[in-house]
């Protein structure tokens, strides 16, 4: 990159529009999907990622 710089050729109004779109709340699209029994069982027992995302059967009780 010459002079270690990048010139952005996008109008300020367009950048403002894009920033505004990013500030909205994310919501995934509603869709029908088949979730297997194994995935439902894992979801019911899985710990959070900071705890290793492992199964913890004590969560069933």
PDB file of N, H, CA, C and O in Angstrom:
ATOM      1  N   UNK A   1       0.865  -1.178   0.000  1.00  0.00           N
ATOM      2  CA  UNK A   1       0.000   0.000   0.000  1.00  0.00           C
ATOM      3  C   UNK A   1       0.906   1.234   0.000  1.00  0.00           C
ATOM      4  O   UNK A   1       1.663   1.441   0.948  1.00  0.00           O
ATOM      5  N   UNK A   2       0.837   2.038  -1.033  1.00  0.00           N
ATOM      6  H   UNK A   2       0.223   1.869  -1.804  1.00  0.00           H
ATOM      7  CA  UNK A   2       1.673   3.240  -1.087  1.00  0.00           C
ATOM      8  C   UNK A   2       1.359   4.198   0.063  1.00  0.00           C
ATOM      9  O   UNK A   2       0.192   4.459   0.358  1.00  0.00           O
ATOM     10  N   UNK A   3       2.370   4.702   0.688  1.00  0.00           N
ATOM     11  H   UNK A   3       3.317   4.490   0.448  1.00  0.00           H
ATOM     12  CA  UNK A   3       2.236   5.657   1.800  1.00  0.00           C
ATOM     13  C   UNK A   3       1.406   5.112   2.955  1.00  0.00           C
ATOM     14  O   UNK A   3       0.974   5.865   3.828  1.00  0.00           O
ATOM     15  N   UNK A   4       1.188   3.823   2.957  1.00  0.00           N
ATOM     16  H   UNK A   4       1.539   3.211   2.248  1.00  0.00           H
ATOM     17  CA  UNK A   4       0.416   3.164   4.020  1.00  0.00           C
ATOM     18  C   UNK A   4      -0.921   3.867   4.294  1.00  0.00           C
ATOM     19  O   UNK A   4      -1.275   4.137   5.441  1.00  0.00           O
ATOM     20  N   UNK A   5      -1.636   4.149   3.235  1.00  0.00           N
ATOM     21  H   UNK A   5      -1.349   3.930   2.302  1.00  0.00           H
ATOM     22  CA  UNK A   5      -2.941   4.798   3.388  1.00  0.00           C
ATOM     23  C   UNK A   5      -3.923   4.209   2.381  1.00  0.00           C
ATOM     24  O   UNK A   5      -3.537   3.661   1.349  1.00  0.00           O
ATOM     25  N   UNK A   6      -5.180   4.339   2.708  1.00  0.00           N
ATOM     26  H   UNK A   6      -5.493   4.784   3.547  1.00  0.00           H
ATOM     27  CA  UNK A   6      -6.258   3.873   1.842  1.00  0.00           C
ATOM     28  C   UNK A   6      -7.238   5.025   1.691  1.00  0.00           C
ATOM     29  O   UNK A   6      -7.604   5.671   2.672  1.00  0.00           O
ATOM     30  N   UNK A   7      -7.659   5.278   0.466  1.00  0.00           N
ATOM     31  H   UNK A   7      -7.362   4.753  -0.331  1.00  0.00           H
ATOM     32  CA  UNK A   7      -8.636   6.330   0.216  1.00  0.00           C
ATOM     33  C   UNK A   7      -9.979   5.667  -0.058  1.00  0.00           C
ATOM     34  O   UNK A   7     -10.103   4.852  -0.972  1.00  0.00           O
ATOM     35  N   UNK A   8     -10.970   6.017   0.730  1.00  0.00           N
ATOM     36  H   UNK A   8     -10.870   6.679   1.472  1.00  0.00           H
ATOM     37  CA  UNK A   8     -12.302   5.433   0.598  1.00  0.00           C
ATOM     38  C   UNK A   8     -13.143   6.322  -0.304  1.00  0.00           C
ATOM     39  O   UNK A   8     -13.376   7.488   0.012  1.00  0.00           O
ATOM     40  N   UNK A   9     -13.592   5.783  -1.411  1.00  0.00           N
ATOM     41  H   UNK A   9     -13.402   4.835  -1.667  1.00  0.00           H
ATOM     42  CA  UNK A   9     -14.368   6.558  -2.381  1.00  0.00           C
ATOM     43  C   UNK A   9     -15.860   6.280  -2.220  1.00  0.00           C
ATOM     44  O   UNK A   9     -16.530   5.844  -3.156  1.00  0.00           O
ATOM     45  N   UNK A  10     -16.363   6.541  -1.022  1.00  0.00           N
ATOM     46  H   UNK A  10     -15.819   6.895  -0.262  1.00  0.00           H
ATOM     47  CA  UNK A  10     -17.780   6.359  -0.717  1.00  0.00           C
ATOM     48  C   UNK A  10     -18.270   7.655  -0.089  1.00  0.00           C
ATOM     49  O   UNK A  10     -17.616   8.210   0.794  1.00  0.00           O
ATOM     50  N   UNK A  11     -19.410   8.129  -0.540  1.00  0.00           N
ATOM     51  H   UNK A  11     -19.941   7.678  -1.257  1.00  0.00           H
ATOM     52  CA  UNK A  11     -19.955   9.395  -0.043  1.00  0.00           C
ATOM     53  C   UNK A  11     -20.269   9.309   1.449  1.00  0.00           C
ATOM     54  O   UNK A  11     -20.624   8.248   1.962  1.00  0.00           O
ATOM     55  N   UNK A  12     -20.132  10.448   2.136  1.00  0.00           N
ATOM     56  H   UNK A  12     -19.844  11.310   1.719  1.00  0.00           H
ATOM     57  CA  UNK A  12     -20.421  10.498   3.571  1.00  0.00           C
ATOM     58  C   UNK A  12     -21.859  10.085   3.871  1.00  0.00           C
ATOM     59  O   UNK A  12     -22.120   9.429   4.880  1.00  0.00           O
ATOM     60  N   UNK A  13     -22.791  10.467   2.999  1.00  0.00           N
ATOM     61  H   UNK A  13     -22.579  11.000   2.180  1.00  0.00           H
ATOM     62  CA  UNK A  13     -24.194  10.091   3.203  1.00  0.00           C
ATOM     63  C   UNK A  13     -24.363   8.576   3.136  1.00  0.00           C
ATOM     64  O   UNK A  13     -25.116   7.999   3.921  1.00  0.00           O
ATOM     65  N   UNK A  14     -23.671   7.935   2.209  1.00  0.00           N
ATOM     66  H   UNK A  14     -23.059   8.403   1.572  1.00  0.00           H
ATOM     67  CA  UNK A  14     -23.731   6.470   2.092  1.00  0.00           C
ATOM     68  C   UNK A  14     -23.144   5.800   3.323  1.00  0.00           C
ATOM     69  O   UNK A  14     -23.692   4.814   3.816  1.00  0.00           O
ATOM     70  N   UNK A  15     -22.032   6.328   3.822  1.00  0.00           N
ATOM     71  H   UNK A  15     -21.587   7.129   3.422  1.00  0.00           H
ATOM     72  CA  UNK A  15     -21.427   5.773   5.039  1.00  0.00           C
ATOM     73  C   UNK A  15     -22.379   5.910   6.224  1.00  0.00           C
ATOM     74  O   UNK A  15     -22.501   4.993   7.036  1.00  0.00           O
ATOM     75  N   UNK A  16     -23.052   7.058   6.320  1.00  0.00           N
ATOM     76  H   UNK A  16     -22.953   7.803   5.660  1.00  0.00           H
ATOM     77  CA  UNK A  16     -24.010   7.268   7.409  1.00  0.00           C
ATOM     78  C   UNK A  16     -25.162   6.272   7.309  1.00  0.00           C
ATOM     79  O   UNK A  16     -25.611   5.736   8.322  1.00  0.00           O
ATOM     80  N   UNK A  17     -25.635   6.026   6.099  1.00  0.00           N
ATOM     81  H   UNK A  17     -25.270   6.461   5.276  1.00  0.00           H
ATOM     82  CA  UNK A  17     -26.719   5.056   5.891  1.00  0.00           C
ATOM     83  C   UNK A  17     -26.280   3.659   6.309  1.00  0.00           C
ATOM     84  O   UNK A  17     -27.034   2.932   6.956  1.00  0.00           O
ATOM     85  N   UNK A  18     -25.066   3.287   5.942  1.00  0.00           N
ATOM     86  H   UNK A  18     -24.452   3.877   5.416  1.00  0.00           H
ATOM     87  CA  UNK A  18     -24.548   1.963   6.303  1.00  0.00           C
ATOM     88  C   UNK A  18     -24.362   1.830   7.807  1.00  0.00           C
ATOM     89  O   UNK A  18     -24.678   0.788   8.382  1.00  0.00           O
ATOM     90  N   UNK A  19     -23.850   2.878   8.451  1.00  0.00           N
ATOM     91  H   UNK A  19     -23.593   3.724   7.984  1.00  0.00           H
ATOM     92  CA  UNK A  19     -23.670   2.826   9.910  1.00  0.00           C
ATOM     93  C   UNK A  19     -25.012   2.684  10.619  1.00  0.00           C
ATOM     94  O   UNK A  19     -25.132   1.943  11.595  1.00  0.00           O
ATOM     95  N   UNK A  20     -26.015   3.395  10.125  1.00  0.00           N
ATOM     96  H   UNK A  20     -25.918   3.997   9.332  1.00  0.00           H
ATOM     97  CA  UNK A  20     -27.351   3.324  10.722  1.00  0.00           C
ATOM     98  C   UNK A  20     -27.910   1.909  10.609  1.00  0.00           C
ATOM     99  O   UNK A  20     -28.538   1.413  11.545  1.00  0.00           O
ATOM    100  N   UNK A  21     -27.688   1.263   9.481  1.00  0.00           N
ATOM    101  H   UNK A  21     -27.178   1.666   8.721  1.00  0.00           H
ATOM    102  CA  UNK A  21     -28.169  -0.110   9.287  1.00  0.00           C
ATOM    103  C   UNK A  21     -27.476  -1.070  10.244  1.00  0.00           C
ATOM    104  O   UNK A  21     -28.088  -2.039  10.692  1.00  0.00           O
ATOM    105  N   UNK A  22     -26.209  -0.818  10.565  1.00  0.00           N
ATOM    106  H   UNK A  22     -25.712  -0.031  10.201  1.00  0.00           H
ATOM    107  CA  UNK A  22     -25.471  -1.688  11.482  1.00  0.00           C
ATOM    108  C   UNK A  22     -25.926  -1.527  12.924  1.00  0.00           C
ATOM    109  O   UNK A  22     -25.758  -2.443  13.730  1.00  0.00           O
ATOM    110  N   UNK A  23     -26.499  -0.379  13.260  1.00  0.00           N
ATOM    111  H   UNK A  23     -26.636   0.364  12.606  1.00  0.00           H
ATOM    112  CA  UNK A  23     -26.898  -0.116  14.640  1.00  0.00           C
ATOM    113  C   UNK A  23     -28.202  -0.796  15.029  1.00  0.00           C
ATOM    114  O   UNK A  23     -28.552  -0.802  16.209  1.00  0.00           O
ATOM    115  N   UNK A  24     -28.925  -1.363  14.085  1.00  0.00           N
ATOM    116  H   UNK A  24     -28.641  -1.358  13.127  1.00  0.00           H
ATOM    117  CA  UNK A  24     -30.173  -2.042  14.395  1.00  0.00           C
ATOM    118  C   UNK A  24     -29.929  -3.330  15.162  1.00  0.00           C
ATOM    119  O   UNK A  24     -28.819  -3.862  15.166  1.00  0.00           O
ATOM    120  N   UNK A  25     -30.954  -3.815  15.797  1.00  0.00           N
ATOM    121  H   UNK A  25     -31.855  -3.383  15.794  1.00  0.00           H
ATOM    122  CA  UNK A  25     -30.863  -5.056  16.563  1.00  0.00           C
ATOM    123  C   UNK A  25     -30.864  -6.235  15.598  1.00  0.00           C
ATOM    124  O   UNK A  25     -31.687  -6.303  14.686  1.00  0.00           O
ATOM    125  N   UNK A  26     -29.936  -7.157  15.810  1.00  0.00           N
ATOM    126  H   UNK A  26     -29.268  -7.101  16.551  1.00  0.00           H
ATOM    127  CA  UNK A  26     -29.871  -8.343  14.954  1.00  0.00           C
ATOM    128  C   UNK A  26     -30.974  -9.312  15.335  1.00  0.00           C
ATOM    129  O   UNK A  26     -31.176  -9.608  16.512  1.00  0.00           O
ATOM    130  N   UNK A  27     -31.671  -9.795  14.350  1.00  0.00           N
ATOM    131  H   UNK A  27     -31.507  -9.554  13.393  1.00  0.00           H
ATOM    132  CA  UNK A  27     -32.676 -10.837  14.556  1.00  0.00           C
ATOM    133  C   UNK A  27     -32.574 -11.810  13.383  1.00  0.00           C
ATOM    134  O   UNK A  27     -32.735 -11.408  12.231  1.00  0.00           O
ATOM    135  N   UNK A  28     -32.308 -13.081  13.664  1.00  0.00           N
ATOM    136  H   UNK A  28     -32.176 -13.408  14.600  1.00  0.00           H
ATOM    137  CA  UNK A  28     -32.211 -14.040  12.562  1.00  0.00           C
ATOM    138  C   UNK A  28     -33.559 -14.205  11.869  1.00  0.00           C
ATOM    139  O   UNK A  28     -34.611 -13.988  12.470  1.00  0.00           O
ATOM    140  N   UNK A  29     -33.514 -14.586  10.618  1.00  0.00           N
ATOM    141  H   UNK A  29     -32.659 -14.763  10.130  1.00  0.00           H
ATOM    142  CA  UNK A  29     -34.740 -14.800   9.862  1.00  0.00           C
ATOM    143  C   UNK A  29     -35.510 -15.973  10.451  1.00  0.00           C
ATOM    144  O   UNK A  29     -34.927 -16.973  10.869  1.00  0.00           O
ATOM    145  N   UNK A  30     -36.814 -15.832  10.476  1.00  0.00           N
ATOM    146  H   UNK A  30     -37.288 -15.020  10.136  1.00  0.00           H
ATOM    147  CA  UNK A  30     -37.663 -16.920  10.948  1.00  0.00           C
ATOM    148  C   UNK A  30     -37.667 -18.009   9.882  1.00  0.00           C
ATOM    149  O   UNK A  30     -37.865 -17.732   8.699  1.00  0.00           O
ATOM    150  N   UNK A  31     -37.451 -19.234  10.305  1.00  0.00           N
ATOM    151  H   UNK A  31     -37.291 -19.459  11.266  1.00  0.00           H
ATOM    152  CA  UNK A  31     -37.427 -20.327   9.341  1.00  0.00           C
ATOM    153  C   UNK A  31     -37.829 -21.623  10.016  1.00  0.00           C
ATOM    154  O   UNK A  31     -37.646 -21.805  11.220  1.00  0.00           O
ATOM    155  N   UNK A  32     -38.374 -22.509   9.220  1.00  0.00           N
ATOM    156  H   UNK A  32     -38.522 -22.362   8.242  1.00  0.00           H
ATOM    157  CA  UNK A  32     -38.700 -23.852   9.682  1.00  0.00           C
ATOM    158  C   UNK A  32     -37.447 -24.697   9.554  1.00  0.00           C
ATOM    159  O   UNK A  32     -36.820 -24.722   8.495  1.00  0.00           O
ATOM    160  N   UNK A  33     -37.083 -25.377  10.605  1.00  0.00           N
ATOM    161  H   UNK A  33     -37.593 -25.357  11.465  1.00  0.00           H
ATOM    162  CA  UNK A  33     -35.929 -26.263  10.514  1.00  0.00           C
ATOM    163  C   UNK A  33     -36.136 -27.464  11.413  1.00  0.00           C
ATOM    164  O   UNK A  33     -36.751 -27.373  12.475  1.00  0.00           O
ATOM    165  N   UNK A  34     -35.617 -28.574  10.970  1.00  0.00           N
ATOM    166  H   UNK A  34     -35.117 -28.647  10.107  1.00  0.00           H
ATOM    167  CA  UNK A  34     -35.732 -29.812  11.717  1.00  0.00           C
ATOM    168  C   UNK A  34     -34.530 -29.924  12.648  1.00  0.00           C
ATOM    169  O   UNK A  34     -33.385 -29.903  12.197  1.00  0.00           O
ATOM    170  N   UNK A  35     -34.792 -30.044  13.941  1.00  0.00           N
ATOM    171  H   UNK A  35     -35.722 -30.061  14.308  1.00  0.00           H
ATOM    172  CA  UNK A  35     -33.731 -30.196  14.937  1.00  0.00           C
ATOM    173  C   UNK A  35     -33.799 -31.625  15.450  1.00  0.00           C
ATOM    174  O   UNK A  35     -34.832 -32.067  15.953  1.00  0.00           O
ATOM    175  N   UNK A  36     -32.700 -32.336  15.318  1.00  0.00           N
ATOM    176  H   UNK A  36     -31.861 -31.976  14.909  1.00  0.00           H
ATOM    177  CA  UNK A  36     -32.683 -33.746  15.702  1.00  0.00           C
ATOM    178  C   UNK A  36     -32.817 -33.899  17.215  1.00  0.00           C
ATOM    179  O   UNK A  36     -32.545 -32.968  17.973  1.00  0.00           O
ATOM    180  N   UNK A  37     -33.234 -35.073  17.635  1.00  0.00           N
ATOM    181  H   UNK A  37     -33.454 -35.829  17.019  1.00  0.00           H
ATOM    182  CA  UNK A  37     -33.358 -35.365  19.063  1.00  0.00           C
ATOM    183  C   UNK A  37     -32.002 -35.262  19.750  1.00  0.00           C
ATOM    184  O   UNK A  37     -31.918 -34.818  20.895  1.00  0.00           O
ATOM    185  N   UNK A  38     -30.940 -35.670  19.057  1.00  0.00           N
ATOM    186  H   UNK A  38     -31.008 -36.031  18.127  1.00  0.00           H
ATOM    187  CA  UNK A  38     -29.598 -35.591  19.639  1.00  0.00           C
ATOM    188  C   UNK A  38     -29.201 -34.142  19.900  1.00  0.00           C
ATOM    189  O   UNK A  38     -28.613 -33.842  20.938  1.00  0.00           O
ATOM    190  N   UNK A  39     -29.515 -33.246  18.976  1.00  0.00           N
ATOM    191  H   UNK A  39     -29.993 -33.490  18.133  1.00  0.00           H
ATOM    192  CA  UNK A  39     -29.179 -31.836  19.166  1.00  0.00           C
ATOM    193  C   UNK A  39     -30.011 -31.221  20.285  1.00  0.00           C
ATOM    194  O   UNK A  39     -29.504 -30.406  21.056  1.00  0.00           O
ATOM    195  N   UNK A  40     -31.281 -31.600  20.383  1.00  0.00           N
ATOM    196  H   UNK A  40     -31.693 -32.262  19.757  1.00  0.00           H
ATOM    197  CA  UNK A  40     -32.116 -31.098  21.486  1.00  0.00           C
ATOM    198  C   UNK A  40     -31.573 -31.581  22.825  1.00  0.00           C
ATOM    199  O   UNK A  40     -31.553 -30.821  23.793  1.00  0.00           O
ATOM    200  N   UNK A  41     -31.132 -32.839  22.892  1.00  0.00           N
ATOM    201  H   UNK A  41     -31.149 -33.457  22.105  1.00  0.00           H
ATOM    202  CA  UNK A  41     -30.570 -33.384  24.131  1.00  0.00           C
ATOM    203  C   UNK A  41     -29.277 -32.662  24.494  1.00  0.00           C
ATOM    204  O   UNK A  41     -29.061 -32.327  25.659  1.00  0.00           O
ATOM    205  N   UNK A  42     -28.420 -32.421  23.512  1.00  0.00           N
ATOM    206  H   UNK A  42     -28.595 -32.693  22.565  1.00  0.00           H
ATOM    207  CA  UNK A  42     -27.166 -31.711  23.770  1.00  0.00           C
ATOM    208  C   UNK A  42     -27.458 -30.292  24.258  1.00  0.00           C
ATOM    209  O   UNK A  42     -26.824 -29.821  25.202  1.00  0.00           O
ATOM    210  N   UNK A  43     -28.406 -29.613  23.628  1.00  0.00           N
ATOM    211  H   UNK A  43     -28.921 -29.996  22.861  1.00  0.00           H
ATOM    212  CA  UNK A  43     -28.747 -28.247  24.019  1.00  0.00           C
ATOM    213  C   UNK A  43     -29.260 -28.199  25.456  1.00  0.00           C
ATOM    214  O   UNK A  43     -29.000 -27.236  26.178  1.00  0.00           O
ATOM    215  N   UNK A  44     -29.980 -29.223  25.868  1.00  0.00           N
ATOM    216  H   UNK A  44     -30.192 -30.005  25.282  1.00  0.00           H
ATOM    217  CA  UNK A  44     -30.512 -29.257  27.229  1.00  0.00           C
ATOM    218  C   UNK A  44     -29.424 -29.478  28.264  1.00  0.00           C
ATOM    219  O   UNK A  44     -29.564 -29.037  29.405  1.00  0.00           O
ATOM    220  N   UNK A  45     -28.340 -30.152  27.892  1.00  0.00           N
ATOM    221  H   UNK A  45     -28.225 -30.510  26.965  1.00  0.00           H
ATOM    222  CA  UNK A  45     -27.293 -30.500  28.856  1.00  0.00           C
ATOM    223  C   UNK A  45     -26.010 -29.699  28.715  1.00  0.00           C
ATOM    224  O   UNK A  45     -25.178 -29.739  29.621  1.00  0.00           O
ATOM    225  N   UNK A  46     -25.811 -28.975  27.623  1.00  0.00           N
ATOM    226  H   UNK A  46     -26.487 -28.943  26.887  1.00  0.00           H
ATOM    227  CA  UNK A  46     -24.515 -28.334  27.356  1.00  0.00           C
ATOM    228  C   UNK A  46     -24.257 -27.157  28.289  1.00  0.00           C
ATOM    229  O   UNK A  46     -25.154 -26.373  28.599  1.00  0.00           O
ATOM    230  N   UNK A  47     -23.005 -27.059  28.724  1.00  0.00           N
ATOM    231  H   UNK A  47     -22.277 -27.696  28.472  1.00  0.00           H
ATOM    232  CA  UNK A  47     -22.586 -25.900  29.510  1.00  0.00           C
ATOM    233  C   UNK A  47     -22.162 -24.797  28.543  1.00  0.00           C
ATOM    234  O   UNK A  47     -22.057 -25.029  27.338  1.00  0.00           O
ATOM    235  N   UNK A  48     -21.922 -23.610  29.066  1.00  0.00           N
ATOM    236  H   UNK A  48     -22.007 -23.422  30.044  1.00  0.00           H
ATOM    237  CA  UNK A  48     -21.515 -22.493  28.218  1.00  0.00           C
ATOM    238  C   UNK A  48     -20.083 -22.684  27.721  1.00  0.00           C
ATOM    239  O   UNK A  48     -19.346 -23.533  28.222  1.00  0.00           O
ATOM    240  N   UNK A  49     -19.705 -21.886  26.735  1.00  0.00           N
ATOM    241  H   UNK A  49     -20.303 -21.196  26.328  1.00  0.00           H
ATOM    242  CA  UNK A  49     -18.379 -22.012  26.117  1.00  0.00           C
ATOM    243  C   UNK A  49     -17.262 -21.776  27.123  1.00  0.00           C
ATOM    244  O   UNK A  49     -16.218 -22.425  27.049  1.00  0.00           O
ATOM    245  N   UNK A  50     -17.466 -20.852  28.066  1.00  0.00           N
ATOM    246  H   UNK A  50     -18.314 -20.325  28.126  1.00  0.00           H
ATOM    247  CA  UNK A  50     -16.398 -20.584  29.036  1.00  0.00           C
ATOM    248  C   UNK A  50     -16.198 -21.743  30.002  1.00  0.00           C
ATOM    249  O   UNK A  50     -15.211 -21.776  30.738  1.00  0.00           O
ATOM    250  N   UNK A  51     -17.124 -22.687  30.003  1.00  0.00           N
ATOM    251  H   UNK A  51     -17.925 -22.660  29.405  1.00  0.00           H
ATOM    252  CA  UNK A  51     -16.987 -23.884  30.838  1.00  0.00           C
ATOM    253  C   UNK A  51     -16.676 -25.116  29.997  1.00  0.00           C
ATOM    254  O   UNK A  51     -16.717 -26.242  30.492  1.00  0.00           O
ATOM    255  N   UNK A  52     -16.364 -24.895  28.726  1.00  0.00           N
ATOM    256  H   UNK A  52     -16.331 -23.980  28.324  1.00  0.00           H
ATOM    257  CA  UNK A  52     -15.944 -25.993  27.861  1.00  0.00           C
ATOM    258  C   UNK A  52     -17.003 -26.535  26.931  1.00  0.00           C
ATOM    259  O   UNK A  52     -16.707 -27.407  26.115  1.00  0.00           O
ATOM    260  N   UNK A  53     -18.230 -26.050  27.023  1.00  0.00           N
ATOM    261  H   UNK A  53     -18.471 -25.341  27.686  1.00  0.00           H
ATOM    262  CA  UNK A  53     -19.337 -26.513  26.175  1.00  0.00           C
ATOM    263  C   UNK A  53     -19.453 -28.034  26.212  1.00  0.00           C
ATOM    264  O   UNK A  53     -19.652 -28.678  25.182  1.00  0.00           O
ATOM    265  N   UNK A  54     -19.329 -28.589  27.392  1.00  0.00           N
ATOM    266  H   UNK A  54     -19.167 -28.066  28.229  1.00  0.00           H
ATOM    267  CA  UNK A  54     -19.436 -30.036  27.569  1.00  0.00           C
ATOM    268  C   UNK A  54     -20.809 -30.369  28.131  1.00  0.00           C
ATOM    269  O   UNK A  54     -21.529 -29.488  28.600  1.00  0.00           O
ATOM    270  N   UNK A  55     -21.165 -31.644  28.081  1.00  0.00           N
ATOM    271  H   UNK A  55     -20.580 -32.360  27.700  1.00  0.00           H
ATOM    272  CA  UNK A  55     -22.452 -32.061  28.634  1.00  0.00           C
ATOM    273  C   UNK A  55     -22.364 -32.157  30.148  1.00  0.00           C
ATOM    274  O   UNK A  55     -21.384 -32.662  30.695  1.00  0.00           O
ATOM    275  N   UNK A  56     -23.390 -31.670  30.812  1.00  0.00           N
ATOM    276  H   UNK A  56     -24.186 -31.260  30.368  1.00  0.00           H
ATOM    277  CA  UNK A  56     -23.479 -31.713  32.266  1.00  0.00           C
ATOM    278  C   UNK A  56     -24.857 -32.271  32.606  1.00  0.00           C
ATOM    279  O   UNK A  56     -25.855 -31.552  32.549  1.00  0.00           O
ATOM    280  N   UNK A  57     -24.907 -33.551  32.957  1.00  0.00           N
ATOM    281  H   UNK A  57     -24.096 -34.135  33.003  1.00  0.00           H
ATOM    282  CA  UNK A  57     -26.198 -34.204  33.200  1.00  0.00           C
ATOM    283  C   UNK A  57     -26.915 -33.639  34.416  1.00  0.00           C
ATOM    284  O   UNK A  57     -28.117 -33.854  34.564  1.00  0.00           O
ATOM    285  N   UNK A  58     -26.220 -32.927  35.285  1.00  0.00           N
ATOM    286  H   UNK A  58     -25.243 -32.752  35.164  1.00  0.00           H
ATOM    287  CA  UNK A  58     -26.894 -32.332  36.442  1.00  0.00           C
ATOM    288  C   UNK A  58     -27.850 -31.216  36.012  1.00  0.00           C
ATOM    289  O   UNK A  58     -28.708 -30.807  36.795  1.00  0.00           O
ATOM    290  N   UNK A  59     -27.716 -30.724  34.789  1.00  0.00           N
ATOM    291  H   UNK A  59     -27.019 -31.056  34.153  1.00  0.00           H
ATOM    292  CA  UNK A  59     -28.619 -29.690  34.291  1.00  0.00           C
ATOM    293  C   UNK A  59     -29.995 -30.254  33.952  1.00  0.00           C
ATOM    294  O   UNK A  59     -30.934 -29.490  33.728  1.00  0.00           O
ATOM    295  N   UNK A  60     -30.128 -31.573  33.910  1.00  0.00           N
ATOM    296  H   UNK A  60     -29.365 -32.194  34.092  1.00  0.00           H
ATOM    297  CA  UNK A  60     -31.407 -32.190  33.572  1.00  0.00           C
ATOM    298  C   UNK A  60     -32.397 -32.161  34.724  1.00  0.00           C
ATOM    299  O   UNK A  60     -33.607 -32.215  34.500  1.00  0.00           O
ATOM    300  N   UNK A  61     -31.913 -32.077  35.928  1.00  0.00           N
ATOM    301  H   UNK A  61     -30.930 -32.034  36.109  1.00  0.00           H
ATOM    302  CA  UNK A  61     -32.772 -32.163  37.097  1.00  0.00           C
ATOM    303  C   UNK A  61     -33.350 -30.913  37.515  1.00  0.00           C
ATOM    304  O   UNK A  61     -34.094 -30.874  38.495  1.00  0.00           O
TER     305      UNK A  61
END
